[in-house]
Amino acid sequence: MYQIDDLLYLMKRLRTPETGCPWDLKQSYKSIVPHTLEEAYEVADAIEKGDRNELKDELGDLLFQVIFYAQLGKEEDAFGFDDIVDNVVRKLLRRHPHVFPDQQLKAFFPEGTTFSEDEVKTQWEQIKAEERRLKNENAVEDEVKDGAFVPARDSLLKDIPVNLPALNRAEKLQRRAAQHGFDWPDMPPVLDKLEEEIAELKTEIAKLQEQHLRDEDVHQRLTDELGDVLFCCVNLARFLKVNPDEALRSTNRKFTERFQCIEAGLHTQGKSVDETSLEELDALWDQAKQNLKVD
């Protein structure tokens, strides 16, 4: 079987100027980011479907993305694949002192040694705090740039990637703030806040009257208010111990299955969705919900 060294060699061949692949030779860090994100979602999709053969294939595609970045780093003498591996192993050893004594990969605690979940969580927060402290040693001055506040010091939120899907990032921002005491005491106030945000959205909608939805000011106000509603929904999901991304993906999947059921039913009648009234579609939707209901 081929090994990781073979994949590294293959990547090097693809990027060899005279004999490599023209497409691969044109790529840069930025140009392959969309492909990396797509491959990550395809991995998630294969997991959702429970297809292990597809998962194996998609994981290979995702691994190839890492190999590609490593080759680019090697070409500019910034880092190579070995550096990536060394860095992540050291980081994981540092962040799992309850598994690896003294950050030694082959070391074990005496038999019977255990750590509680609270102890592990406390250790994790201490480790992250120390990592932020080290980053902050070279901090300069805070500044306002293009109307946005840019903190000089390493914020508690700084390592949450800006380019995460918005729903996922909202949850991570909330969880991080909550870990440091900035959180609702329990669920009822979250529900109250959700109702408050919906009421504010309704108020903005009521103001529309003759205004056009594409008017820049109107569009921005509605965007802000709807964003607040969605952010609050993520907060509620967190209190319900529900992953909002999983919840929405589940609903997307249900919608897709039901809509496809409608299409199949219409096909047997020799009709299409475009040729069917909304009343008929609603009736078929209710029928699809009943047919696809899980006992």
C-alpha positions in Angstrom: 0.0 0.0 0.0 1.1 3.6 -0.6 2.3 5.5 2.4 2.4 9.2 3.4 5.8 9.6 1.8 4.4 8.5 -1.5 1.7 11.2 -1.2 4.3 13.8 -0.4 6.4 12.7 -3.4 3.3 12.9 -5.6 2.5 16.4 -4.5 6.1 17.4 -5.2 5.8 16.0 -8.7 2.6 17.9 -9.3 4.4 21.2 -8.4 7.5 20.5 -10.4 7.7 23.4 -12.9 8.6 21.7 -16.2 6.8 18.3 -15.7 4.1 19.0 -13.2 0.4 19.8 -13.5 -0.4 23.2 -15.0 -3.4 23.6 -12.6 -1.5 22.7 -9.5 1.4 24.9 -10.4 -1.0 28.0 -10.6 -2.4 27.5 -7.1 -1.6 29.4 -3.9 -2.6 29.3 -0.3 -5.6 31.5 -0.9 -6.7 29.8 -4.1 -7.1 26.4 -2.6 -8.9 27.6 0.6 -12.4 27.1 -1.1 -11.4 23.5 -2.1 -10.3 22.8 1.5 -13.6 24.1 2.9 -15.5 22.0 0.3 -13.6 18.9 1.1 -14.3 19.4 4.9 -18.0 19.6 4.2 -17.9 16.5 2.0 -16.3 14.7 4.9 -19.2 15.8 7.1 -21.7 14.8 4.5 -20.2 11.3 4.2 -20.4 11.0 8.0 -24.0 12.1 8.0 -24.9 9.5 5.4 -23.0 6.8 7.3 -21.1 5.8 4.1 -17.7 4.5 5.3 -16.3 3.9 1.8 -17.2 7.5 0.8 -15.8 8.8 4.1 -12.5 7.0 3.4 -12.4 8.7 0.0 -13.3 12.2 1.3 -10.8 12.0 4.2 -8.1 11.3 1.5 -9.2 14.4 -0.3 -9.0 16.4 2.9 -5.6 15.0 3.7 -4.4 16.0 0.3 -5.3 19.6 1.1 -2.9 19.5 4.1 -0.2 18.0 1.8 -0.8 20.8 -0.7 -0.3 23.5 1.9 2.8 21.7 3.2 4.3 21.7 -0.3 3.6 25.4 -0.7 5.3 26.1 2.7 8.3 24.0 1.8 8.7 25.8 -1.5 9.0 29.2 0.3 11.2 27.7 3.1 8.5 28.5 5.7 7.5 25.0 6.9 7.1 21.5 5.6 4.9 18.5 6.4 7.3 17.3 9.2 7.0 20.8 10.8 3.2 20.5 10.7 3.3 17.1 12.4 5.8 18.2 15.0 3.8 21.3 15.8 0.5 19.5 16.3 2.0 16.7 18.3 3.7 19.1 20.7 0.5 21.1 21.0 -1.6 18.1 21.8 0.9 16.8 24.3 0.8 20.2 26.0 -3.0 20.3 26.0 -3.4 16.8 27.4 -1.3 16.7 30.6 -3.9 14.3 32.0 -2.9 11.7 29.4 0.8 12.4 28.8 2.9 13.1 32.0 5.5 15.8 31.5 4.4 16.1 27.9 6.2 12.9 27.0 4.6 11.0 24.2 5.5 7.5 25.5 5.0 8.2 29.2 2.1 6.9 31.3 0.7 7.7 34.7 0.8 5.0 37.3 -2.1 2.5 36.9 -5.3 3.7 38.5 -4.5 7.4 38.1 -7.7 9.3 37.1 -8.7 12.9 36.5 -12.2 14.2 36.8 -14.0 16.1 34.1 -13.7 19.3 36.1 -10.0 18.8 36.6 -9.5 18.3 32.9 -11.6 21.4 32.1 -9.6 23.5 34.6 -6.3 22.3 33.1 -7.5 23.2 29.7 -8.4 26.7 30.7 -5.1 27.2 32.4 -3.2 26.0 29.3 -5.2 28.3 27.0 -4.6 31.2 29.4 -0.9 30.6 29.4 -0.8 30.4 25.6 -2.6 33.7 25.4 -0.2 35.2 27.9 2.8 34.2 25.8 1.2 35.7 22.7 0.5 39.0 24.6 4.1 39.6 25.6 4.7 41.4 22.4 1.4 43.3 22.3 1.4 46.9 21.2 -1.4 49.5 21.5 -5.1 49.1 20.8 -6.4 50.9 17.8 -9.5 51.7 15.8 -9.0 50.8 12.1 -11.7 51.5 9.5 -14.2 52.1 12.2 -13.6 48.8 13.9 -11.9 48.2 17.3 -8.6 46.3 16.9 -7.3 45.1 20.2 -3.5 44.8 20.6 -3.7 42.1 23.2 -4.8 38.6 22.4 -8.5 38.6 23.1 -10.3 35.6 24.6 -12.1 35.4 21.2 -9.2 35.9 18.9 -8.5 32.3 18.1 -12.1 31.6 16.9 -11.7 31.8 13.1 -13.6 34.6 11.4 -14.2 32.4 8.3 -16.1 29.7 10.2 -19.7 29.2 9.1 -21.6 32.0 10.9 -23.8 29.6 12.9 -20.8 27.6 14.1 -18.8 30.7 15.0 -21.7 32.2 16.9 -21.8 29.1 19.1 -18.1 29.2 19.7 -18.1 32.9 20.6 -20.9 32.3 23.1 -19.3 29.3 24.6 -15.9 31.1 25.0 -17.6 34.1 26.7 -19.6 31.8 28.9 -16.5 30.0 30.1 -15.4 33.3 31.5 -18.7 34.2 33.3 -20.3 36.2 30.5 -23.5 34.2 30.2 -27.2 34.0 31.1 -27.9 32.4 34.5 -30.4 29.9 33.1 -32.7 29.3 30.1 -35.8 31.5 30.8 -34.0 34.8 30.2 -32.7 33.4 26.9 -36.3 32.7 25.8 -37.3 36.2 27.0 -34.4 37.7 25.0 -35.4 35.7 21.9 -39.0 37.2 22.2 -37.5 40.6 22.6 -35.3 40.3 19.5 -38.3 39.0 17.5 -40.4 42.0 18.7 -37.6 44.4 17.5 -37.5 42.7 14.1 -41.3 43.1 13.9 -41.0 46.8 14.8 -38.5 47.3 11.9 -40.8 45.4 9.5 -43.7 47.6 10.6 -41.7 50.7 9.8 -41.3 49.6 6.1 -44.5 51.0 4.8 -43.6 52.3 1.3 -39.8 51.8 1.8 -38.1 49.3 -0.5 -36.5 46.2 1.0 -33.4 46.9 -1.2 -33.0 50.4 0.2 -29.5 50.4 1.8 -30.6 51.7 5.2 -33.6 49.5 5.4 -31.6 46.4 4.3 -29.0 47.1 7.0 -31.5 47.5 9.8 -33.3 44.3 8.9 -30.0 42.5 8.6 -29.0 43.7 12.0 -32.3 42.7 13.7 -32.5 39.3 12.0 -28.9 38.7 12.9 -29.8 39.3 16.6 -32.6 36.8 16.3 -30.4 34.2 14.8 -27.6 34.8 17.4 -30.2 34.4 20.2 -31.4 31.2 18.6 -27.9 29.9 18.8 -27.8 30.9 22.5 -31.0 28.9 23.1 -29.6 25.9 21.3 -26.6 26.0 23.6 -28.8 26.0 26.7 -30.8 23.1 25.2 -27.5 21.2 24.6 -28.3 21.1 20.9 -25.7 21.8 18.3 -27.3 24.5 16.1 -25.5 23.4 13.0 -26.6 19.8 13.4 -30.1 20.9 14.1 -30.3 23.1 11.0 -28.6 20.4 8.9 -31.2 17.9 10.2 -34.0 20.3 9.2 -32.4 20.8 5.8 -32.3 17.1 5.3 -36.0 16.7 6.3 -37.0 19.5 3.9 -35.0 17.9 1.1 -36.6 14.5 1.6 -40.1 15.9 1.9 -39.7 18.1 -1.2 -38.3 15.2 -3.2 -41.3 13.1 -2.0 -43.6 15.8 -3.5 -41.7 15.7 -6.7 -41.9 11.9 -6.9 -45.7 12.1 -6.3 -46.2 14.7 -9.0 -44.0 12.7 -11.4 -46.5 9.7 -11.1 -49.2 12.2 -12.2 -47.2 13.5 -15.1 -46.8 16.9 -13.5 -44.0 19.1 -12.2 -43.8 21.5 -9.2 -44.1 24.5 -11.5 -47.4 23.2 -12.9 -48.9 22.7 -9.4 -50.8 25.2 -7.3 -49.6 26.2 -3.8 -52.7 24.6 -2.3 -51.9 21.3 -3.9 -48.3 21.5 -2.9 -49.2 22.2 0.7 -51.5 19.1 0.7 -48.7 17.0 -0.8 -46.3 18.4 1.8 -48.5 17.3 4.6 -48.8 13.9 3.0 -45.0 13.7 2.7 -44.6 14.6 6.4 -47.0 11.8 7.3 -45.3 9.3 5.1 -41.8 10.1 6.2 -42.7 10.4 9.9 -40.4 8.3 12.1 -42.1 6.1 14.6 
